Amino acid sequence: MQQPSLGEQALASKALHSSSKTADYQRCVRCIMDTTVPGIHFDSKGECNFCGLHDKMDRAFPLGEAGRRKVQELADDIKRTGKGKKYDCVLGVSGGRDSSFTLWYCVTQLKLRPLAVHFNDGFGNPVAGENMVKACRKLGVEMRTITSDWRESKDLKIVFLKASTPDMEEGTDLGIATALYGVAAKEGIQRIVIGQSFRTEGIAPLSWNYLDGKYLKAVHKQFGTVPLRPWSPNDPGFNLDLKEMFYYAFLRRIKTVTLLYHVDYVRADVDELLERELDWKNPGAHYFDDLYQSVIYYLNRTKFNIDRRLFNYSALVRSGQMSRETALERTSQINSIEDQRVIDLCIKRLGLTRAEFDQIVATPPKTFRDYPNNYSLIRLLRWPIKVLSQVSLLPESAYDKYFNCGT
């Protein structure tokens, strides 16, 4: 059967979105989040709870002089814990804008000695790959690529298509985390630098991007065909459950540093700097350092009525880096990341025909709550998680992710 064109898909998507605009439909008057977002609610002024979360985090992580003092404090801590070692931190890189800037900033402005770590699941954008190689060469940084077992990685992609949940990148997201912790443990490094910011990316609603090792293993047990490698401290594979986090955080004392939370980072100003300093090239769209994002955005829109740009662009609107009008105009069009040629390439790389792919994704939508997971236990650990986030033994956004971003 001939596939519908992107234009036909756009009409279908708009019809689907329009059908959700019932009498109860509402959009935030400040950002562009709306009632398609699970767990959203509005105050008397019409502003959403995600705006309230942004304001709370903006106060907790101030910029300007306070931010510069905090950055220097973090850099001094990284140098202290890394004294006498070849590297003083592990820094995750993807070849995209945010991680490339973070690498440049750490080396040139803070004089840190990072070990750049990239997780390769077989779907990397070649442009992003070249960006990483050029950046590390120009900055004199060693890059270590952790390549997943292709059979395991491919199986997990298919597993989460069969699970019929919107968090289809669960395997890669946990693979990135385990690669960073595994390399840090192997090298005796106690700090991991992450290049993300709530001011430019926002925080995804929980049911759109739920991370949990028990959940991954439960879905894999039901649908997987390739056994997952057993966990070991230096080679954790895709295993990052609560007990593994306890090992890395408490026994190895590894902390995560979300550096961009404290840096006056304006995304629109960064491209020119990266092009000049690192010969960086834009991969084509935000998150397009990963080609599989074409599949994710396509299915999020056509199957789950989800547009992930809502929380990304809303963050930029709140930060004054994008006008609300521009955000609304852009989200009225299909995201350029949905390239049909790339979608077909990814399906082929998974070893599926288009008919097999369509049959798998035709199953009714579900969420992580339809599978065994740690969420009830995580809720019970609310206050310890808050404390651990505050002292960076967990990422600073962990508490808000699990407790303030939807239900």
Contacts in CASP RR format, 6 or more apart in sequence:
PFRMAT RR
TARGET T0000
AUTHOR 0000-0000-0000
METHOD contacts of the structure
MODEL  1
MQQPSLGEQALASKALHSSSKTADYQRCVRCIMDTTVPGIHFDSKGECNF
CGLHDKMDRAFPLGEAGRRKVQELADDIKRTGKGKKYDCVLGVSGGRDSS
FTLWYCVTQLKLRPLAVHFNDGFGNPVAGENMVKACRKLGVEMRTITSDW
RESKDLKIVFLKASTPDMEEGTDLGIATALYGVAAKEGIQRIVIGQSFRT
EGIAPLSWNYLDGKYLKAVHKQFGTVPLRPWSPNDPGFNLDLKEMFYYAF
LRRIKTVTLLYHVDYVRADVDELLERELDWKNPGAHYFDDLYQSVIYYLN
RTKFNIDRRLFNYSALVRSGQMSRETALERTSQINSIEDQRVIDLCIKRL
GLTRAEFDQIVATPPKTFRDYPNNYSLIRLLRWPIKVLSQVSLLPESAYD
KYFNCGT
1 355 0 8 1.000
3 340 0 8 1.000
3 354 0 8 1.000
4 12 0 8 1.000
6 334 0 8 1.000
6 338 0 8 1.000
6 340 0 8 1.000
7 334 0 8 1.000
9 298 0 8 1.000
9 301 0 8 1.000
9 302 0 8 1.000
9 334 0 8 1.000
10 333 0 8 1.000
10 334 0 8 1.000
12 302 0 8 1.000
13 301 0 8 1.000
13 302 0 8 1.000
13 334 0 8 1.000
16 302 0 8 1.000
16 305 0 8 1.000
17 36 0 8 1.000
17 305 0 8 1.000
20 35 0 8 1.000
20 36 0 8 1.000
20 305 0 8 1.000
24 35 0 8 1.000
25 34 0 8 1.000
25 35 0 8 1.000
26 34 0 8 1.000
26 35 0 8 1.000
26 42 0 8 1.000
26 46 0 8 1.000
27 33 0 8 1.000
27 34 0 8 1.000
27 35 0 8 1.000
28 34 0 8 1.000
28 40 0 8 1.000
28 42 0 8 1.000
28 46 0 8 1.000
28 47 0 8 1.000
28 48 0 8 1.000
28 50 0 8 1.000
28 51 0 8 1.000
28 314 0 8 1.000
29 45 0 8 1.000
29 46 0 8 1.000
29 47 0 8 1.000
30 46 0 8 1.000
30 47 0 8 1.000
30 48 0 8 1.000
30 51 0 8 1.000
30 317 0 8 1.000
30 318 0 8 1.000
30 324 0 8 1.000
31 48 0 8 1.000
31 50 0 8 1.000
31 51 0 8 1.000
31 313 0 8 1.000
31 314 0 8 1.000
31 315 0 8 1.000
31 317 0 8 1.000
31 318 0 8 1.000
31 324 0 8 1.000
31 327 0 8 1.000
32 310 0 8 1.000
32 313 0 8 1.000
32 314 0 8 1.000
32 317 0 8 1.000
32 324 0 8 1.000
32 327 0 8 1.000
32 328 0 8 1.000
32 331 0 8 1.000
33 40 0 8 1.000
33 48 0 8 1.000
33 50 0 8 1.000
33 51 0 8 1.000
33 310 0 8 1.000
33 311 0 8 1.000
33 314 0 8 1.000
34 40 0 8 1.000
34 310 0 8 1.000
36 305 0 8 1.000
36 306 0 8 1.000
36 307 0 8 1.000
36 310 0 8 1.000
37 48 0 8 1.000
37 50 0 8 1.000
37 205 0 8 1.000
37 310 0 8 1.000
37 311 0 8 1.000
37 406 0 8 1.000
38 205 0 8 1.000
38 206 0 8 1.000
38 207 0 8 1.000
38 208 0 8 1.000
38 406 0 8 1.000
38 407 0 8 1.000
39 49 0 8 1.000
39 205 0 8 1.000
39 406 0 8 1.000
39 407 0 8 1.000
40 48 0 8 1.000
40 49 0 8 1.000
40 50 0 8 1.000
40 205 0 8 1.000
40 406 0 8 1.000
41 48 0 8 1.000
41 49 0 8 1.000
42 48 0 8 1.000
42 49 0 8 1.000
43 49 0 8 1.000
49 404 0 8 1.000
50 202 0 8 1.000
50 203 0 8 1.000
50 311 0 8 1.000
50 314 0 8 1.000
50 405 0 8 1.000
51 314 0 8 1.000
51 318 0 8 1.000
53 203 0 8 1.000
53 400 0 8 1.000
53 404 0 8 1.000
53 405 0 8 1.000
54 198 0 8 1.000
54 199 0 8 1.000
54 202 0 8 1.000
54 315 0 8 1.000
54 318 0 8 1.000
57 198 0 8 1.000
57 261 0 8 1.000
57 400 0 8 1.000
58 199 0 8 1.000
61 67 0 8 1.000
61 70 0 8 1.000
61 198 0 8 1.000
61 261 0 8 1.000
61 262 0 8 1.000
61 396 0 8 1.000
63 262 0 8 1.000
63 263 0 8 1.000
63 264 0 8 1.000
64 264 0 8 1.000
67 262 0 8 1.000
67 263 0 8 1.000
68 262 0 8 1.000
70 262 0 8 1.000
71 110 0 8 1.000
71 259 0 8 1.000
71 262 0 8 1.000
71 263 0 8 1.000
74 257 0 8 1.000
74 259 0 8 1.000
74 262 0 8 1.000
75 110 0 8 1.000
75 111 0 8 1.000
75 112 0 8 1.000
77 191 0 8 1.000
78 88 0 8 1.000
78 89 0 8 1.000
78 110 0 8 1.000
78 112 0 8 1.000
78 191 0 8 1.000
78 193 0 8 1.000
78 257 0 8 1.000
79 88 0 8 1.000
79 112 0 8 1.000
81 88 0 8 1.000
81 190 0 8 1.000
81 191 0 8 1.000
82 88 0 8 1.000
82 89 0 8 1.000
82 113 0 8 1.000
82 189 0 8 1.000
82 190 0 8 1.000
82 191 0 8 1.000
85 187 0 8 1.000
85 188 0 8 1.000
85 189 0 8 1.000
86 113 0 8 1.000
86 115 0 8 1.000
86 187 0 8 1.000
87 113 0 8 1.000
87 114 0 8 1.000
87 115 0 8 1.000
87 142 0 8 1.000
87 187 0 8 1.000
87 189 0 8 1.000
88 112 0 8 1.000
88 113 0 8 1.000
88 114 0 8 1.000
88 189 0 8 1.000
88 191 0 8 1.000
89 106 0 8 1.000
89 112 0 8 1.000
89 113 0 8 1.000
89 114 0 8 1.000
89 115 0 8 1.000
89 189 0 8 1.000
89 191 0 8 1.000
89 192 0 8 1.000
89 193 0 8 1.000
89 257 0 8 1.000
90 114 0 8 1.000
90 115 0 8 1.000
90 117 0 8 1.000
90 180 0 8 1.000
90 183 0 8 1.000
90 184 0 8 1.000
90 187 0 8 1.000
90 189 0 8 1.000
90 191 0 8 1.000
90 192 0 8 1.000
90 193 0 8 1.000
91 99 0 8 1.000
91 102 0 8 1.000
91 103 0 8 1.000
91 106 0 8 1.000
91 114 0 8 1.000
91 115 0 8 1.000
91 116 0 8 1.000
91 117 0 8 1.000
91 192 0 8 1.000
91 193 0 8 1.000
91 195 0 8 1.000
92 99 0 8 1.000
92 116 0 8 1.000
92 117 0 8 1.000
92 118 0 8 1.000
92 176 0 8 1.000
92 180 0 8 1.000
92 192 0 8 1.000
92 193 0 8 1.000
92 194 0 8 1.000
92 195 0 8 1.000
93 99 0 8 1.000
93 100 0 8 1.000
93 103 0 8 1.000
93 116 0 8 1.000
93 117 0 8 1.000
93 118 0 8 1.000
93 132 0 8 1.000
93 135 0 8 1.000
93 136 0 8 1.000
93 143 0 8 1.000
94 118 0 8 1.000
94 128 0 8 1.000
94 132 0 8 1.000
94 289 0 8 1.000
94 290 0 8 1.000
95 128 0 8 1.000
95 129 0 8 1.000
95 131 0 8 1.000
95 132 0 8 1.000
95 135 0 8 1.000
95 280 0 8 1.000
95 283 0 8 1.000
95 289 0 8 1.000
96 128 0 8 1.000
96 131 0 8 1.000
96 283 0 8 1.000
96 289 0 8 1.000
97 267 0 8 1.000
97 270 0 8 1.000
97 271 0 8 1.000
97 274 0 8 1.000
97 280 0 8 1.000
97 282 0 8 1.000
97 286 0 8 1.000
98 195 0 8 1.000
98 196 0 8 1.000
98 197 0 8 1.000
98 200 0 8 1.000
98 201 0 8 1.000
98 260 0 8 1.000
98 267 0 8 1.000
99 195 0 8 1.000
100 131 0 8 1.000
100 132 0 8 1.000
100 135 0 8 1.000
100 274 0 8 1.000
100 278 0 8 1.000
100 280 0 8 1.000
101 195 0 8 1.000
101 260 0 8 1.000
101 265 0 8 1.000
101 270 0 8 1.000
101 273 0 8 1.000
101 274 0 8 1.000
102 193 0 8 1.000
102 194 0 8 1.000
102 195 0 8 1.000
102 259 0 8 1.000
102 260 0 8 1.000
103 114 0 8 1.000
103 116 0 8 1.000
103 135 0 8 1.000
103 136 0 8 1.000
103 139 0 8 1.000
103 141 0 8 1.000
104 135 0 8 1.000
104 139 0 8 1.000
104 273 0 8 1.000
104 274 0 8 1.000
104 277 0 8 1.000
104 278 0 8 1.000
105 259 0 8 1.000
105 263 0 8 1.000
106 112 0 8 1.000
106 114 0 8 1.000
106 193 0 8 1.000
106 259 0 8 1.000
107 114 0 8 1.000
107 139 0 8 1.000
107 140 0 8 1.000
107 141 0 8 1.000
108 139 0 8 1.000
108 277 0 8 1.000
112 193 0 8 1.000
114 141 0 8 1.000
114 193 0 8 1.000
115 141 0 8 1.000
115 142 0 8 1.000
115 144 0 8 1.000
115 183 0 8 1.000
115 187 0 8 1.000
115 189 0 8 1.000
116 132 0 8 1.000
116 136 0 8 1.000
116 141 0 8 1.000
116 142 0 8 1.000
116 143 0 8 1.000
116 144 0 8 1.000
117 143 0 8 1.000
117 144 0 8 1.000
117 145 0 8 1.000
117 146 0 8 1.000
117 179 0 8 1.000
117 180 0 8 1.000
117 183 0 8 1.000
118 132 0 8 1.000
118 143 0 8 1.000
118 144 0 8 1.000
118 145 0 8 1.000
118 146 0 8 1.000
118 179 0 8 1.000
119 145 0 8 1.000
119 146 0 8 1.000
119 148 0 8 1.000
119 172 0 8 1.000
119 175 0 8 1.000
119 176 0 8 1.000
119 179 0 8 1.000
119 180 0 8 1.000
120 145 0 8 1.000
120 146 0 8 1.000
120 147 0 8 1.000
120 148 0 8 1.000
121 148 0 8 1.000
121 153 0 8 1.000
121 171 0 8 1.000
121 172 0 8 1.000
121 175 0 8 1.000
121 292 0 8 1.000
122 147 0 8 1.000
122 148 0 8 1.000
122 150 0 8 1.000
122 153 0 8 1.000
122 349 0 8 1.000
123 172 0 8 1.000
123 290 0 8 1.000
123 291 0 8 1.000
123 292 0 8 1.000
123 346 0 8 1.000
123 349 0 8 1.000
124 289 0 8 1.000
124 290 0 8 1.000
124 291 0 8 1.000
124 292 0 8 1.000
125 283 0 8 1.000
125 288 0 8 1.000
125 289 0 8 1.000
125 290 0 8 1.000
125 291 0 8 1.000
127 281 0 8 1.000
127 282 0 8 1.000
127 283 0 8 1.000
127 284 0 8 1.000
128 283 0 8 1.000
128 288 0 8 1.000
128 289 0 8 1.000
128 290 0 8 1.000
129 289 0 8 1.000
130 281 0 8 1.000
131 278 0 8 1.000
131 280 0 8 1.000
131 281 0 8 1.000
131 283 0 8 1.000
131 289 0 8 1.000
132 143 0 8 1.000
133 143 0 8 1.000
134 278 0 8 1.000
134 279 0 8 1.000
134 280 0 8 1.000
135 141 0 8 1.000
135 278 0 8 1.000
135 280 0 8 1.000
136 142 0 8 1.000
136 143 0 8 1.000
138 277 0 8 1.000
138 278 0 8 1.000
138 279 0 8 1.000
139 278 0 8 1.000
144 183 0 8 1.000
146 179 0 8 1.000
146 183 0 8 1.000
148 175 0 8 1.000
148 237 0 8 1.000
148 238 0 8 1.000
149 226 0 8 1.000
149 229 0 8 1.000
151 226 0 8 1.000
152 226 0 8 1.000
152 228 0 8 1.000
152 229 0 8 1.000
152 237 0 8 1.000
152 238 0 8 1.000
153 171 0 8 1.000
153 172 0 8 1.000
154 226 0 8 1.000
154 349 0 8 1.000
154 350 0 8 1.000
154 351 0 8 1.000
155 220 0 8 1.000
155 224 0 8 1.000
155 225 0 8 1.000
155 226 0 8 1.000
156 170 0 8 1.000
156 171 0 8 1.000
156 172 0 8 1.000
156 216 0 8 1.000
156 220 0 8 1.000
156 224 0 8 1.000
156 238 0 8 1.000
157 168 0 8 1.000
157 171 0 8 1.000
157 292 0 8 1.000
157 350 0 8 1.000
158 223 0 8 1.000
158 224 0 8 1.000
158 350 0 8 1.000
158 352 0 8 1.000
158 360 0 8 1.000
159 219 0 8 1.000
159 220 0 8 1.000
159 223 0 8 1.000
159 224 0 8 1.000
160 167 0 8 1.000
160 168 0 8 1.000
160 169 0 8 1.000
160 170 0 8 1.000
160 171 0 8 1.000
160 219 0 8 1.000
161 168 0 8 1.000
161 357 0 8 1.000
161 360 0 8 1.000
161 361 0 8 1.000
162 223 0 8 1.000
162 360 0 8 1.000
162 363 0 8 1.000
163 219 0 8 1.000
163 222 0 8 1.000
163 223 0 8 1.000
163 366 0 8 1.000
163 371 0 8 1.000
164 361 0 8 1.000
164 363 0 8 1.000
164 364 0 8 1.000
164 365 0 8 1.000
164 366 0 8 1.000
165 219 0 8 1.000
165 365 0 8 1.000
165 366 0 8 1.000
165 367 0 8 1.000
165 368 0 8 1.000
165 370 0 8 1.000
165 371 0 8 1.000
166 207 0 8 1.000
166 208 0 8 1.000
166 209 0 8 1.000
166 299 0 8 1.000
166 300 0 8 1.000
166 304 0 8 1.000
166 306 0 8 1.000
166 365 0 8 1.000
166 367 0 8 1.000
167 173 0 8 1.000
167 207 0 8 1.000
167 208 0 8 1.000
167 209 0 8 1.000
167 210 0 8 1.000
167 211 0 8 1.000
167 368 0 8 1.000
168 295 0 8 1.000
168 296 0 8 1.000
168 299 0 8 1.000
169 209 0 8 1.000
169 290 0 8 1.000
169 292 0 8 1.000
169 293 0 8 1.000
169 296 0 8 1.000
170 210 0 8 1.000
170 211 0 8 1.000
170 215 0 8 1.000
170 216 0 8 1.000
170 219 0 8 1.000
171 216 0 8 1.000
171 238 0 8 1.000
172 290 0 8 1.000
172 292 0 8 1.000
173 209 0 8 1.000
173 211 0 8 1.000
174 211 0 8 1.000
174 213 0 8 1.000
174 216 0 8 1.000
174 238 0 8 1.000
174 239 0 8 1.000
174 240 0 8 1.000
175 237 0 8 1.000
175 238 0 8 1.000
175 240 0 8 1.000
177 211 0 8 1.000
177 240 0 8 1.000
178 236 0 8 1.000
178 237 0 8 1.000
178 238 0 8 1.000
178 239 0 8 1.000
178 240 0 8 1.000
178 244 0 8 1.000
180 192 0 8 1.000
180 194 0 8 1.000
181 192 0 8 1.000
181 236 0 8 1.000
181 240 0 8 1.000
181 244 0 8 1.000
181 248 0 8 1.000
181 254 0 8 1.000
182 233 0 8 1.000
182 234 0 8 1.000
182 235 0 8 1.000
182 236 0 8 1.000
182 248 0 8 1.000
183 189 0 8 1.000
183 234 0 8 1.000
184 190 0 8 1.000
184 191 0 8 1.000
184 192 0 8 1.000
184 248 0 8 1.000
184 252 0 8 1.000
184 254 0 8 1.000
185 233 0 8 1.000
185 234 0 8 1.000
185 248 0 8 1.000
185 252 0 8 1.000
185 254 0 8 1.000
186 233 0 8 1.000
186 234 0 8 1.000
188 252 0 8 1.000
189 254 0 8 1.000
190 252 0 8 1.000
190 253 0 8 1.000
190 254 0 8 1.000
190 255 0 8 1.000
191 254 0 8 1.000
191 255 0 8 1.000
191 256 0 8 1.000
191 257 0 8 1.000
192 254 0 8 1.000
192 255 0 8 1.000
192 256 0 8 1.000
192 257 0 8 1.000
193 256 0 8 1.000
193 257 0 8 1.000
193 259 0 8 1.000
194 256 0 8 1.000
194 257 0 8 1.000
194 258 0 8 1.000
194 259 0 8 1.000
194 395 0 8 1.000
195 258 0 8 1.000
195 259 0 8 1.000
195 260 0 8 1.000
196 258 0 8 1.000
196 260 0 8 1.000
196 397 0 8 1.000
197 258 0 8 1.000
197 260 0 8 1.000
197 261 0 8 1.000
197 263 0 8 1.000
197 265 0 8 1.000
198 261 0 8 1.000
198 315 0 8 1.000
198 397 0 8 1.000
199 260 0 8 1.000
199 261 0 8 1.000
199 265 0 8 1.000
199 315 0 8 1.000
199 316 0 8 1.000
199 318 0 8 1.000
199 319 0 8 1.000
199 321 0 8 1.000
200 260 0 8 1.000
200 265 0 8 1.000
200 267 0 8 1.000
200 315 0 8 1.000
200 316 0 8 1.000
200 319 0 8 1.000
200 321 0 8 1.000
201 311 0 8 1.000
201 312 0 8 1.000
201 315 0 8 1.000
202 311 0 8 1.000
202 312 0 8 1.000
202 314 0 8 1.000
202 315 0 8 1.000
203 311 0 8 1.000
203 397 0 8 1.000
203 400 0 8 1.000
203 401 0 8 1.000
203 405 0 8 1.000
204 308 0 8 1.000
204 311 0 8 1.000
204 401 0 8 1.000
204 405 0 8 1.000
205 311 0 8 1.000
205 405 0 8 1.000
205 406 0 8 1.000
206 401 0 8 1.000
206 402 0 8 1.000
206 405 0 8 1.000
206 406 0 8 1.000
206 407 0 8 1.000
207 367 0 8 1.000
207 368 0 8 1.000
207 369 0 8 1.000
207 406 0 8 1.000
207 407 0 8 1.000
208 300 0 8 1.000
208 306 0 8 1.000
208 308 0 8 1.000
210 367 0 8 1.000
210 368 0 8 1.000
210 373 0 8 1.000
210 375 0 8 1.000
211 401 0 8 1.000
212 241 0 8 1.000
212 368 0 8 1.000
212 373 0 8 1.000
212 374 0 8 1.000
212 375 0 8 1.000
212 378 0 8 1.000
213 239 0 8 1.000
213 240 0 8 1.000
213 241 0 8 1.000
213 374 0 8 1.000
214 241 0 8 1.000
214 242 0 8 1.000
214 372 0 8 1.000
214 373 0 8 1.000
214 374 0 8 1.000
215 368 0 8 1.000
215 371 0 8 1.000
215 372 0 8 1.000
215 373 0 8 1.000
215 374 0 8 1.000
216 238 0 8 1.000
217 228 0 8 1.000
217 239 0 8 1.000
217 241 0 8 1.000
218 371 0 8 1.000
218 372 0 8 1.000
218 373 0 8 1.000
219 371 0 8 1.000
220 228 0 8 1.000
222 371 0 8 1.000
228 237 0 8 1.000
228 238 0 8 1.000
228 239 0 8 1.000
229 235 0 8 1.000
229 237 0 8 1.000
229 238 0 8 1.000
229 239 0 8 1.000
230 239 0 8 1.000
231 237 0 8 1.000
231 239 0 8 1.000
231 244 0 8 1.000
233 247 0 8 1.000
233 252 0 8 1.000
236 244 0 8 1.000
241 374 0 8 1.000
242 374 0 8 1.000
242 377 0 8 1.000
245 394 0 8 1.000
248 254 0 8 1.000
249 255 0 8 1.000
249 388 0 8 1.000
249 393 0 8 1.000
249 394 0 8 1.000
250 393 0 8 1.000
255 391 0 8 1.000
255 392 0 8 1.000
255 393 0 8 1.000
256 392 0 8 1.000
256 394 0 8 1.000
256 395 0 8 1.000
256 396 0 8 1.000
257 392 0 8 1.000
258 395 0 8 1.000
258 396 0 8 1.000
258 397 0 8 1.000
261 396 0 8 1.000
266 321 0 8 1.000
267 316 0 8 1.000
267 321 0 8 1.000
268 321 0 8 1.000
271 280 0 8 1.000
271 282 0 8 1.000
274 280 0 8 1.000
275 281 0 8 1.000
283 289 0 8 1.000
284 336 0 8 1.000
284 337 0 8 1.000
285 293 0 8 1.000
285 335 0 8 1.000
285 336 0 8 1.000
285 337 0 8 1.000
286 312 0 8 1.000
286 337 0 8 1.000
287 293 0 8 1.000
287 337 0 8 1.000
288 294 0 8 1.000
288 337 0 8 1.000
291 342 0 8 1.000
291 345 0 8 1.000
291 346 0 8 1.000
292 346 0 8 1.000
293 337 0 8 1.000
294 337 0 8 1.000
294 338 0 8 1.000
294 339 0 8 1.000
294 342 0 8 1.000
294 343 0 8 1.000
294 346 0 8 1.000
295 343 0 8 1.000
295 346 0 8 1.000
295 347 0 8 1.000
296 308 0 8 1.000
297 308 0 8 1.000
297 335 0 8 1.000
297 337 0 8 1.000
297 338 0 8 1.000
298 338 0 8 1.000
298 343 0 8 1.000
299 361 0 8 1.000
300 306 0 8 1.000
300 307 0 8 1.000
300 308 0 8 1.000
301 307 0 8 1.000
301 334 0 8 1.000
301 335 0 8 1.000
301 338 0 8 1.000
303 361 0 8 1.000
303 365 0 8 1.000
304 365 0 8 1.000
307 331 0 8 1.000
307 335 0 8 1.000
309 327 0 8 1.000
309 330 0 8 1.000
309 331 0 8 1.000
309 335 0 8 1.000
310 331 0 8 1.000
313 322 0 8 1.000
313 327 0 8 1.000
313 330 0 8 1.000
313 331 0 8 1.000
314 327 0 8 1.000
316 322 0 8 1.000
316 327 0 8 1.000
317 323 0 8 1.000
317 324 0 8 1.000
317 327 0 8 1.000
344 354 0 8 1.000
347 353 0 8 1.000
347 354 0 8 1.000
347 357 0 8 1.000
350 357 0 8 1.000
352 360 0 8 1.000
368 375 0 8 1.000
369 375 0 8 1.000
375 402 0 8 1.000
378 385 0 8 1.000
378 402 0 8 1.000
379 402 0 8 1.000
379 403 0 8 1.000
382 399 0 8 1.000
382 403 0 8 1.000
385 394 0 8 1.000
385 398 0 8 1.000
385 399 0 8 1.000
385 402 0 8 1.000
385 403 0 8 1.000
386 399 0 8 1.000
386 403 0 8 1.000
388 394 0 8 1.000
388 398 0 8 1.000
389 395 0 8 1.000
389 396 0 8 1.000
389 397 0 8 1.000
389 398 0 8 1.000
389 399 0 8 1.000
390 396 0 8 1.000
390 399 0 8 1.000
END
